[in-house]
Amino acid sequence: MRTATTVEAAALGSWSRQADFVVEAEKLGLDVCWVAEAWGSDAPSALGFYAARTERMLLGSAVMQVGTRTPVALAQAAITLSNLSGGRFLLGLGPSGPQVMEGLHGVPFARPLARTRETVEIVRQVVAGGKISHSGSEFRIPLPGGEAVPMRLSMRAEHPVPVYLAALSPAMLRLTGQVADGWLGTSFVPEGAAEAYFAPLDEGLAAAGRARAGFDVCQGAEVAFARDEEELGPMIADRRKELAFSLGGMGSASTNFYNRAYGRQGWAEVAAEVRERWQAGDRDGAAGLVTDEMVLATTLIGTEEMVRRRLRVWRDAGVDTVRLYPAGETLDDRLDTLGRAIELVRETGSGACIRPVRRAHRRTGRLPC
């Protein structure tokens, strides 16, 4: 398995401290650093800065929201970042949800599947370098009824630009298998993933005449190490509150894709009740419903041996890249946690190198795996 993490540029209380984390993570041997956008700092600006501070590590957007920029603007940003970084950029896209799209950006969330499909089609057309022409239900380029004719960008993509989609729903997972190079997942329970996630993903891959070989399954979870069972208890309790927020507070009053994902993996009744209590303002009551089993199933929290065993389960379930969210109060604490986790992933291994952008290390000449 490869190793990755996700950062938000404005986190850690300091822009420079977050940049330091990215630089040190590369030194630890991290393979991929994804930069989140959500409702905070934008991803492309930070990615350009991190590209200038790093040499080997792949950098990706996780995710830029489909619909907040035109498909051509997304492609322009992707090509620019890819060219600037020497081919180290991965374009992560996602439909987001109605709260962010409509509540923050003021654009409709309607028809996210069609909007995402057409966005990927246009991005690939732009990257290919030809004149841009598209006539779909969501986008029409050039805009009909005017004087414009199809154009091409004045710059070209010097490297491939792999496209990843963030997906949770079965329909979006099928689309991911059909059109993307990788899947950015979350709320992942390996024991329930075959039906909840991989069945629709594999349907999409099969429809496109592809298999999972060469397709990057990238899953993320918090990682934290406890010395023993006594220290583990409070760590699980803290995580209950975060999981309750995902189940009850993410999304809008009627749409929560995280809640639905947990429901498909065996916790439908608990997830529904957590959401009900959270929406009613009973945050402590919502957190109290989250069980130890739910926390441990969806994170990489535990003693070193527990985390090692869970990584093997993730590997055997079909995860190619594990996205690590290291716990820690300070920068050094987080880096220490990340370093320990990277070593465990290396021990776990997978026997395969699936890096979508294959570049020789400038000093050793070897292809990284």
CORWO-V290337 format. One record per residue. N is the residue number from 1. RES is the residue in one letter. SS is DSSP state (H for helix, E for strand, - for the rest). Layout:
<<N/RES/SS> <N/RES/SS>>
//
This chain:
<<1/M/-> <2/R/E> <3/T/E> <4/A/E> <5/T/E> <6/T/E> <7/V/E> <8/E/-> <9/A/-> <10/A/-> <11/A/-> <12/L/-> <13/G/-> <14/S/-> <15/W/H> <16/S/H> <17/R/H> <18/Q/H> <19/A/H> <20/D/H> <21/F/H> <22/V/H> <23/V/H> <24/E/H> <25/A/H> <26/E/H> <27/K/H> <28/L/-> <29/G/-> <30/L/-> <31/D/-> <32/V/E> <33/C/E> <34/W/E> <35/V/E> <36/A/-> <37/E/-> <38/A/-> <39/W/-> <40/G/-> <41/S/-> <42/D/-> <43/A/H> <44/P/H> <45/S/H> <46/A/H> <47/L/H> <48/G/H> <49/F/H> <50/Y/H> <51/A/H> <52/A/H> <53/R/H> <54/T/-> <55/E/-> <56/R/-> <57/M/-> <58/L/E> <59/L/E> <60/G/E> <61/S/E> <62/A/-> <63/V/-> <64/M/E> <65/Q/E> <66/V/E> <67/G/-> <68/T/-> <69/R/E> <70/T/-> <71/P/H> <72/V/H> <73/A/H> <74/L/H> <75/A/H> <76/Q/H> <77/A/H> <78/A/H> <79/I/H> <80/T/H> <81/L/H> <82/S/H> <83/N/H> <84/L/H> <85/S/H> <86/G/-> <87/G/-> <88/R/-> <89/F/E> <90/L/E> <91/L/E> <92/G/E> <93/L/E> <94/G/E> <95/P/-> <96/S/-> <97/G/-> <98/P/H> <99/Q/H> <100/V/H> <101/M/H> <102/E/H> <103/G/H> <104/L/H> <105/H/-> <106/G/-> <107/V/-> <108/P/-> <109/F/-> <110/A/-> <111/R/-> <112/P/H> <113/L/H> <114/A/H> <115/R/H> <116/T/H> <117/R/H> <118/E/H> <119/T/H> <120/V/H> <121/E/H> <122/I/H> <123/V/H> <124/R/H> <125/Q/H> <126/V/H> <127/V/H> <128/A/H> <129/G/-> <130/G/-> <131/K/-> <132/I/E> <133/S/-> <134/H/E> <135/S/E> <136/G/-> <137/S/-> <138/E/-> <139/F/-> <140/R/E> <141/I/E> <142/P/-> <143/L/-> <144/P/-> <145/G/-> <146/G/-> <147/E/-> <148/A/-> <149/V/-> <150/P/-> <151/M/E> <152/R/-> <153/L/-> <154/S/-> <155/M/-> <156/R/-> <157/A/-> <158/E/-> <159/H/-> <160/P/-> <161/V/-> <162/P/-> <163/V/E> <164/Y/E> <165/L/E> <166/A/E> <167/A/-> <168/L/-> <169/S/-> <170/P/H> <171/A/H> <172/M/H> <173/L/H> <174/R/H> <175/L/H> <176/T/H> <177/G/H> <178/Q/H> <179/V/H> <180/A/-> <181/D/-> <182/G/E> <183/W/E> <184/L/E> <185/G/E> <186/T/-> <187/S/-> <188/F/-> <189/V/-> <190/P/H> <191/E/H> <192/G/H> <193/A/H> <194/A/H> <195/E/H> <196/A/H> <197/Y/H> <198/F/H> <199/A/H> <200/P/H> <201/L/H> <202/D/H> <203/E/H> <204/G/H> <205/L/H> <206/A/H> <207/A/H> <208/A/-> <209/G/-> <210/R/-> <211/A/-> <212/R/-> <213/A/-> <214/G/-> <215/F/-> <216/D/E> <217/V/E> <218/C/E> <219/Q/E> <220/G/E> <221/A/E> <222/E/E> <223/V/E> <224/A/E> <225/F/E> <226/A/-> <227/R/-> <228/D/-> <229/E/H> <230/E/H> <231/E/H> <232/L/H> <233/G/H> <234/P/H> <235/M/H> <236/I/H> <237/A/H> <238/D/H> <239/R/H> <240/R/H> <241/K/H> <242/E/H> <243/L/H> <244/A/H> <245/F/H> <246/S/H> <247/L/H> <248/G/H> <249/G/-> <250/M/-> <251/G/-> <252/S/-> <253/A/-> <254/S/-> <255/T/-> <256/N/-> <257/F/H> <258/Y/H> <259/N/H> <260/R/H> <261/A/H> <262/Y/H> <263/G/H> <264/R/H> <265/Q/H> <266/G/H> <267/W/H> <268/A/H> <269/E/H> <270/V/H> <271/A/H> <272/A/H> <273/E/H> <274/V/H> <275/R/H> <276/E/H> <277/R/H> <278/W/H> <279/Q/H> <280/A/-> <281/G/-> <282/D/-> <283/R/H> <284/D/H> <285/G/H> <286/A/H> <287/A/H> <288/G/H> <289/L/H> <290/V/-> <291/T/-> <292/D/H> <293/E/H> <294/M/H> <295/V/H> <296/L/H> <297/A/H> <298/T/H> <299/T/-> <300/L/E> <301/I/E> <302/G/E> <303/T/-> <304/E/H> <305/E/H> <306/M/H> <307/V/H> <308/R/H> <309/R/H> <310/R/H> <311/L/H> <312/R/H> <313/V/H> <314/W/H> <315/R/H> <316/D/H> <317/A/H> <318/G/-> <319/V/-> <320/D/-> <321/T/E> <322/V/E> <323/R/E> <324/L/E> <325/Y/E> <326/P/E> <327/A/-> <328/G/-> <329/E/-> <330/T/-> <331/L/H> <332/D/H> <333/D/H> <334/R/H> <335/L/H> <336/D/H> <337/T/H> <338/L/H> <339/G/H> <340/R/H> <341/A/H> <342/I/H> <343/E/H> <344/L/H> <345/V/H> <346/R/H> <347/E/H> <348/T/H> <349/G/-> <350/S/-> <351/G/-> <352/A/-> <353/C/-> <354/I/-> <355/R/-> <356/P/-> <357/V/-> <358/R/-> <359/R/-> <360/A/E> <361/H/-> <362/R/-> <363/R/-> <364/T/-> <365/G/-> <366/R/-> <367/L/E> <368/P/-> <369/C/->>
//
